[in-house]
Amino acid sequence: MSPYLPAITGDQVVKALKQAGFYVDRIKGSHYILRRDADRRQVAVPCHRGVVVKRKTLQTILNGAGLTADEFRELL
């Protein structure tokens, strides 16, 4: 697999993280705060309409969620 992360919007990131067991805990402005109680992880995803999430931001989200790039691509 390619080591690169896909160029996707915040809404697509939220959808993929929901498949990984996360749920939307709250929304503060344009940021969705997602939680997973199984391992007590929490991540914040910027959801600006139609704007692609920067790759470094996406990598930080994945690190916080405990997912690798390959695992995340399978969720899409």
The first five atom37 places (N, CA, C, CB, O) and aatype in JSON, in Angstrom:
{
  "aatype": [12, 15, 14, 18, 10, 14, 0, 9, 16, 7, 3, 5, 19, 19, 11, 0, 10, 11, 5, 0, 7, 13, 18, 19, 3, 1, 9, 11, 7, 15, 8, 18, 9, 10, 1, 1, 3, 0, 3, 1, 1, 5, 19, 0, 19, 14, 4, 8, 1, 7, 19, 19, 19, 11, 1, 11, 16, 10, 5, 16, 9, 10, 2, 7, 0, 7, 10, 16, 0, 3, 6, 13, 1, 6, 10, 10],
  "atom_mask": [
    [1, 1, 1, 1, 1],
    [1, 1, 1, 1, 1],
    [1, 1, 1, 1, 1],
    [1, 1, 1, 1, 1],
    [1, 1, 1, 1, 1],
    [1, 1, 1, 1, 1],
    [1, 1, 1, 1, 1],
    [1, 1, 1, 1, 1],
    [1, 1, 1, 1, 1],
    [1, 1, 1, 0, 1],
    [1, 1, 1, 1, 1],
    [1, 1, 1, 1, 1],
    [1, 1, 1, 1, 1],
    [1, 1, 1, 1, 1],
    [1, 1, 1, 1, 1],
    [1, 1, 1, 1, 1],
    [1, 1, 1, 1, 1],
    [1, 1, 1, 1, 1],
    [1, 1, 1, 1, 1],
    [1, 1, 1, 1, 1],
    [1, 1, 1, 0, 1],
    [1, 1, 1, 1, 1],
    [1, 1, 1, 1, 1],
    [1, 1, 1, 1, 1],
    [1, 1, 1, 1, 1],
    [1, 1, 1, 1, 1],
    [1, 1, 1, 1, 1],
    [1, 1, 1, 1, 1],
    [1, 1, 1, 0, 1],
    [1, 1, 1, 1, 1],
    [1, 1, 1, 1, 1],
    [1, 1, 1, 1, 1],
    [1, 1, 1, 1, 1],
    [1, 1, 1, 1, 1],
    [1, 1, 1, 1, 1],
    [1, 1, 1, 1, 1],
    [1, 1, 1, 1, 1],
    [1, 1, 1, 1, 1],
    [1, 1, 1, 1, 1],
    [1, 1, 1, 1, 1],
    [1, 1, 1, 1, 1],
    [1, 1, 1, 1, 1],
    [1, 1, 1, 1, 1],
    [1, 1, 1, 1, 1],
    [1, 1, 1, 1, 1],
    [1, 1, 1, 1, 1],
    [1, 1, 1, 1, 1],
    [1, 1, 1, 1, 1],
    [1, 1, 1, 1, 1],
    [1, 1, 1, 0, 1],
    [1, 1, 1, 1, 1],
    [1, 1, 1, 1, 1],
    [1, 1, 1, 1, 1],
    [1, 1, 1, 1, 1],
    [1, 1, 1, 1, 1],
    [1, 1, 1, 1, 1],
    [1, 1, 1, 1, 1],
    [1, 1, 1, 1, 1],
    [1, 1, 1, 1, 1],
    [1, 1, 1, 1, 1],
    [1, 1, 1, 1, 1],
    [1, 1, 1, 1, 1],
    [1, 1, 1, 1, 1],
    [1, 1, 1, 0, 1],
    [1, 1, 1, 1, 1],
    [1, 1, 1, 0, 1],
    [1, 1, 1, 1, 1],
    [1, 1, 1, 1, 1],
    [1, 1, 1, 1, 1],
    [1, 1, 1, 1, 1],
    [1, 1, 1, 1, 1],
    [1, 1, 1, 1, 1],
    [1, 1, 1, 1, 1],
    [1, 1, 1, 1, 1],
    [1, 1, 1, 1, 1],
    [1, 1, 1, 1, 1]
  ],
  "atom_positions": [
    [[0.83, -1.19, 0.0], [0.0, 0.0, 0.0], [0.88, 1.25, 0.0], [-0.95, 0.0, 1.22], [2.05, 1.23, 0.39]],
    [[0.28, 2.31, -0.44], [0.97, 3.58, -0.49], [1.08, 4.17, 0.92], [0.24, 4.55, -1.44], [0.13, 4.09, 1.69]],
    [[2.22, 4.77, 1.25], [2.37, 5.36, 2.58], [1.65, 6.7, 2.72], [3.83, 5.53, 2.91], [1.61, 7.26, 3.81]],
    [[1.1, 7.21, 1.62], [0.49, 8.53, 1.63], [-0.94, 8.48, 2.13], [0.54, 9.14, 0.25], [-1.65, 7.48, 1.96]],
    [[-1.34, 9.57, 2.74], [-2.71, 9.69, 3.23], [-3.59, 10.28, 2.13], [-2.77, 10.56, 4.5], [-3.11, 11.07, 1.32]],
    [[-4.86, 9.9, 2.09], [-5.75, 10.42, 1.07], [-6.12, 11.88, 1.35], [-7.01, 9.56, 0.98], [-6.1, 12.32, 2.5]],
    [[-6.47, 12.6, 0.3], [-6.94, 13.98, 0.44], [-8.46, 13.93, 0.58], [-6.51, 14.88, -0.79], [-9.16, 13.72, -0.41]],
    [[-8.97, 14.11, 1.81], [-10.4, 14.01, 2.07], [-10.85, 15.16, 2.95], [-10.74, 12.67, 2.72], [-10.04, 15.84, 3.58]],
    [[-12.16, 15.36, 2.99], [-12.74, 16.43, 3.81], [-12.95, 15.94, 5.24], [-14.08, 16.92, 3.2], [-12.84, 14.75, 5.52]],
    [[-13.24, 16.87, 6.12], [-13.48, 16.54, 7.51], [-14.69, 15.64, 7.7], [0.0, 0.0, 0.0], [-14.69, 14.77, 8.57]],
    [[-15.73, 15.84, 6.89], [-16.93, 15.0, 6.99], [-16.6, 13.54, 6.66], [-18.02, 15.51, 6.04], [-17.14, 12.63, 7.29]],
    [[-15.72, 13.32, 5.69], [-15.32, 11.96, 5.34], [-14.48, 11.33, 6.45], [-14.54, 11.96, 4.03], [-14.56, 10.13, 6.69]],
    [[-13.67, 12.15, 7.12], [-12.87, 11.65, 8.25], [-13.79, 11.21, 9.38], [-11.87, 12.74, 8.75], [-13.59, 10.15, 9.97]],
    [[-14.8, 12.02, 9.68], [-15.76, 11.69, 10.75], [-16.48, 10.39, 10.41], [-16.79, 12.83, 10.94], [-16.64, 9.52, 11.27]],
    [[-16.91, 10.24, 9.17], [-17.62, 9.03, 8.74], [-16.74, 7.79, 8.92], [-18.06, 9.16, 7.28], [-17.21, 6.76, 9.4]],
    [[-15.46, 7.89, 8.54], [-14.55, 6.76, 8.67], [-14.28, 6.43, 10.14], [-13.24, 7.04, 7.95], [-14.22, 5.26, 10.51]],
    [[-14.12, 7.46, 10.97], [-13.86, 7.21, 12.38], [-15.07, 6.6, 13.08], [-13.47, 8.51, 13.08], [-14.92, 5.83, 14.03]],
    [[-16.26, 6.92, 12.61], [-17.46, 6.29, 13.17], [-17.44, 4.79, 12.9], [-18.74, 6.92, 12.58], [-17.88, 4.01, 13.74]],
    [[-16.94, 4.39, 11.75], [-16.84, 2.97, 11.44], [-15.8, 2.29, 12.32], [-16.49, 2.77, 9.96], [-15.85, 1.08, 12.52]],
    [[-14.86, 3.06, 12.86], [-13.82, 2.51, 13.73], [-14.28, 2.48, 15.19], [-12.54, 3.32, 13.61], [-13.5, 2.13, 16.07]],
    [[-15.53, 2.84, 15.45], [-16.07, 2.76, 16.8], [-16.16, 4.08, 17.53], [0.0, 0.0, 0.0], [-16.54, 4.1, 18.7]],
    [[-15.82, 5.18, 16.89], [-15.93, 6.49, 17.52], [-17.36, 7.01, 17.38], [-14.93, 7.48, 16.89], [-18.11, 6.57, 16.51]],
    [[-17.72, 7.94, 18.24], [-19.02, 8.62, 18.13], [-18.8, 10.11, 18.39], [-20.07, 8.02, 19.13], [-17.84, 10.49, 19.05]],
    [[-19.71, 10.94, 17.87], [-19.6, 12.38, 18.05], [-20.05, 12.7, 19.47], [-20.45, 13.16, 17.0], [-21.21, 12.51, 19.82]],
    [[-19.11, 13.19, 20.28], [-19.4, 13.54, 21.66], [-20.01, 14.93, 21.73], [-18.13, 13.47, 22.51], [-20.99, 15.16, 22.43]],
    [[-19.41, 15.85, 20.98], [-19.93, 17.23, 20.95], [-19.36, 17.94, 19.73], [-19.57, 18.0, 22.26], [-18.43, 17.46, 19.08]],
    [[-19.93, 19.09, 19.44], [-19.47, 19.93, 18.34], [-19.19, 21.31, 18.9], [-20.52, 19.99, 17.17], [-20.05, 21.9, 19.56]],
    [[-18.01, 21.81, 18.65], [-17.65, 23.15, 19.12], [-17.22, 23.96, 17.9], [-16.51, 23.09, 20.2], [-16.12, 23.77, 17.38]],
    [[-18.07, 24.84, 17.46], [-17.8, 25.6, 16.26], [-17.82, 24.69, 15.06], [0.0, 0.0, 0.0], [-18.84, 24.06, 14.79]],
    [[-16.72, 24.6, 14.33], [-16.65, 23.73, 13.16], [-15.81, 22.48, 13.45], [-16.06, 24.49, 11.97], [-15.39, 21.8, 12.51]],
    [[-15.57, 22.18, 14.71], [-14.77, 21.02, 15.09], [-15.64, 19.97, 15.76], [-13.62, 21.44, 16.01], [-16.36, 20.26, 16.72]],
    [[-15.57, 18.76, 15.25], [-16.29, 17.63, 15.84], [-15.34, 16.93, 16.81], [-16.81, 16.64, 14.73], [-14.2, 16.61, 16.46]],
    [[-15.81, 16.71, 18.03], [-15.03, 16.0, 19.03], [-15.59, 14.58, 19.09], [-15.1, 16.71, 20.45], [-16.74, 14.37, 19.46]],
    [[-14.76, 13.61, 18.7], [-15.19, 12.21, 18.67], [-14.51, 11.44, 19.79], [-14.87, 11.57, 17.3], [-13.36, 11.7, 20.14]],
    [[-15.26, 10.48, 20.35], [-14.75, 9.66, 21.45], [-14.95, 8.19, 21.14], [-15.43, 10.04, 22.78], [-15.85, 7.81, 20.39]],
    [[-14.1, 7.37, 21.74], [-14.28, 5.92, 21.73], [-14.04, 5.46, 23.16], [-13.31, 5.2, 20.69], [-12.92, 5.57, 23.67]],
    [[-15.09, 4.94, 23.79], [-15.01, 4.59, 25.2], [-14.2, 3.32, 25.46], [-16.39, 4.41, 25.75], [-13.68, 3.15, 26.56]],
    [[-14.07, 2.44, 24.47], [-13.37, 1.18, 24.66], [-11.93, 1.41, 25.15], [-13.36, 0.37, 23.37], [-11.47, 0.72, 26.06]],
    [[-11.23, 2.36, 24.54], [-9.86, 2.66, 24.94], [-9.68, 4.11, 25.37], [-8.91, 2.34, 23.82], [-8.56, 4.59, 25.49]],
    [[-10.8, 4.79, 25.61], [-10.82, 6.16, 26.14], [-10.03, 7.15, 25.27], [-10.26, 6.18, 27.54], [-9.31, 8.0, 25.79]],
    [[-10.17, 7.02, 23.96], [-9.5, 7.94, 23.03], [-10.46, 9.06, 22.63], [-8.99, 7.18, 21.77], [-11.68, 8.87, 22.57]],
    [[-9.89, 10.22, 22.34], [-10.67, 11.37, 21.91], [-9.88, 12.12, 20.85], [-11.01, 12.3, 23.11], [-8.68, 12.34, 21.0]],
    [[-10.56, 12.51, 19.76], [-9.92, 13.27, 18.69], [-10.83, 14.4, 18.26], [-9.57, 12.35, 17.49], [-12.05, 14.31, 18.37]],
    [[-10.23, 15.47, 17.77], [-10.97, 16.61, 17.24], [-10.74, 16.68, 15.73], [-10.54, 17.94, 17.94], [-9.6, 16.62, 15.27]],
    [[-11.83, 16.8, 14.98], [-11.74, 16.83, 13.52], [-12.31, 18.15, 13.02], [-12.48, 15.62, 12.89], [-13.47, 18.45, 13.3]],
    [[-11.53, 18.95, 12.27], [-12.07, 20.18, 11.7], [-12.96, 19.86, 10.51], [-10.92, 21.14, 11.28], [-12.54, 19.16, 9.59]],
    [[-14.19, 20.35, 10.52], [-15.15, 20.06, 9.44], [-15.6, 21.35, 8.79], [-16.36, 19.27, 9.98], [-16.73, 21.8, 9.0]],
    [[-14.74, 21.93, 8.0], [-15.09, 23.12, 7.24], [-15.64, 22.64, 5.9], [-13.86, 24.08, 7.04], [-15.0, 21.84, 5.22]],
    [[-16.8, 23.1, 5.53], [-17.52, 22.59, 4.37], [-16.68, 22.66, 3.09], [-18.8, 23.37, 4.18], [-16.3, 23.74, 2.64]],
    [[-16.41, 21.49, 2.51], [-15.72, 21.39, 1.23], [-14.22, 21.59, 1.28], [0.0, 0.0, 0.0], [-13.57, 21.57, 0.23]],
    [[-13.65, 21.78, 2.46], [-12.22, 22.02, 2.57], [-11.52, 20.7, 2.91], [-11.91, 23.09, 3.65], [-11.94, 19.97, 3.8]],
    [[-10.46, 20.41, 2.18], [-9.69, 19.19, 2.4], [-8.83, 19.36, 3.66], [-8.8, 18.85, 1.16], [-8.19, 20.4, 3.84]],
    [[-8.82, 18.34, 4.51], [-8.0, 18.35, 5.72], [-6.54, 18.21, 5.32], [-8.43, 17.2, 6.7], [-6.19, 17.36, 4.5]],
    [[-5.69, 19.04, 5.91], [-4.27, 18.98, 5.6], [-3.7, 17.64, 6.03], [-3.5, 20.14, 6.28], [-4.17, 17.04, 7.0]],
    [[-2.71, 17.17, 5.31], [-2.16, 15.84, 5.57], [-1.54, 15.73, 6.97], [-1.11, 15.5, 4.53], [-1.69, 14.7, 7.62]],
    [[-0.88, 16.75, 7.43], [-0.29, 16.71, 8.77], [-1.39, 16.67, 9.83], [0.64, 17.94, 9.01], [-1.26, 15.97, 10.84]],
    [[-2.46, 17.41, 9.61], [-3.59, 17.4, 10.53], [-4.23, 16.02, 10.55], [-4.63, 18.46, 10.14], [-4.57, 15.5, 11.62]],
    [[-4.39, 15.41, 9.38], [-4.95, 14.07, 9.29], [-4.05, 13.06, 10.0], [-5.16, 13.67, 7.82], [-4.56, 12.16, 10.67]],
    [[-2.75, 13.18, 9.86], [-1.82, 12.28, 10.54], [-1.94, 12.43, 12.06], [-0.38, 12.56, 10.09], [-1.88, 11.44, 12.78]],
    [[-2.1, 13.66, 12.54], [-2.27, 13.9, 13.97], [-3.57, 13.27, 14.48], [-2.26, 15.4, 14.27], [-3.61, 12.71, 15.57]],
    [[-4.64, 13.37, 13.68], [-5.92, 12.77, 14.04], [-5.77, 11.25, 14.13], [-7.02, 13.15, 13.02], [-6.27, 10.63, 15.07]],
    [[-5.1, 10.65, 13.15], [-4.92, 9.2, 13.14], [-4.06, 8.74, 14.31], [-4.29, 8.76, 11.82], [-4.33, 7.69, 14.9]],
    [[-3.03, 9.5, 14.65], [-2.2, 9.15, 15.8], [-3.03, 9.18, 17.09], [-1.01, 10.12, 15.92], [-2.9, 8.29, 17.93]],
    [[-3.88, 10.18, 17.22], [-4.75, 10.28, 18.4], [-5.77, 9.17, 18.45], [0.0, 0.0, 0.0], [-6.17, 8.73, 19.53]],
    [[-6.21, 8.71, 17.28], [-7.2, 7.65, 17.2], [-6.57, 6.26, 17.32], [-7.98, 7.75, 15.91], [-7.28, 5.27, 17.49]],
    [[-5.25, 6.19, 17.22], [-4.57, 4.9, 17.31], [-4.71, 4.08, 16.04], [0.0, 0.0, 0.0], [-4.74, 2.85, 16.11]],
    [[-4.8, 4.74, 14.89], [-4.95, 4.05, 13.61], [-3.73, 4.31, 12.73], [-6.23, 4.51, 12.89], [-3.11, 5.37, 12.81]],
    [[-3.4, 3.34, 11.9], [-2.37, 3.54, 10.9], [-3.02, 4.05, 9.61], [-1.56, 2.22, 10.64], [-4.25, 4.02, 9.48]],
    [[-2.21, 4.5, 8.68], [-2.75, 4.99, 7.41], [-3.46, 3.87, 6.65], [-1.62, 5.59, 6.54], [-4.5, 4.1, 6.04]],
    [[-2.9, 2.66, 6.7], [-3.53, 1.52, 6.0], [-4.88, 1.17, 6.63], [-2.59, 0.3, 6.03], [-5.84, 0.91, 5.91]],
    [[-4.95, 1.15, 7.95], [-6.21, 0.86, 8.63], [-7.25, 1.92, 8.29], [-6.01, 0.77, 10.15], [-8.43, 1.61, 8.1]],
    [[-6.82, 3.17, 8.23], [-7.75, 4.26, 7.91], [-8.27, 4.14, 6.49], [-7.08, 5.62, 8.11], [-9.46, 4.35, 6.24]],
    [[-7.38, 3.81, 5.53], [-7.81, 3.65, 4.14], [-8.84, 2.55, 3.99], [-6.61, 3.36, 3.25], [-9.73, 2.66, 3.15]],
    [[-8.74, 1.49, 4.79], [-9.72, 0.4, 4.73], [-11.1, 0.85, 5.22], [-9.23, -0.8, 5.55], [-12.12, 0.3, 4.81]],
    [[-11.12, 1.85, 6.1], [-12.39, 2.35, 6.63], [-13.11, 3.25, 5.64], [-12.14, 3.1, 7.92], [-14.32, 3.45, 5.77]],
    [[-12.4, 3.79, 4.67], [-13.02, 4.72, 3.71], [-13.91, 4.01, 2.73], [-11.97, 5.5, 2.96], [-14.51, 4.64, 1.86]]
  ]
}
